[in-house]
């Protein structure tokens, strides 16, 4: 059983985390490039937040959204 968990450790440490180790070492020379993963995730989340708000506005404009406070049984 110990070999199984050591195999999982080896998979993550020796293979899957190597790109992140490279980005960590890159931080001393170029902060922007080292944080490219974070910036990418921030941009993606911001885009989909705007998209979500636009979809909510469409549903509100079509009166498809049920804003009645009794729409949920636990609010009665």
Protein Blocks (a to p, Z undefined) as FASTA:
>chain_A
ZZmmmmmmmmmmmmmmmmmmmmmmmmmmommlmmmmmmmmmmmmmmmmmmmmmmmmmmmm
nopaccbfklpmklZZ
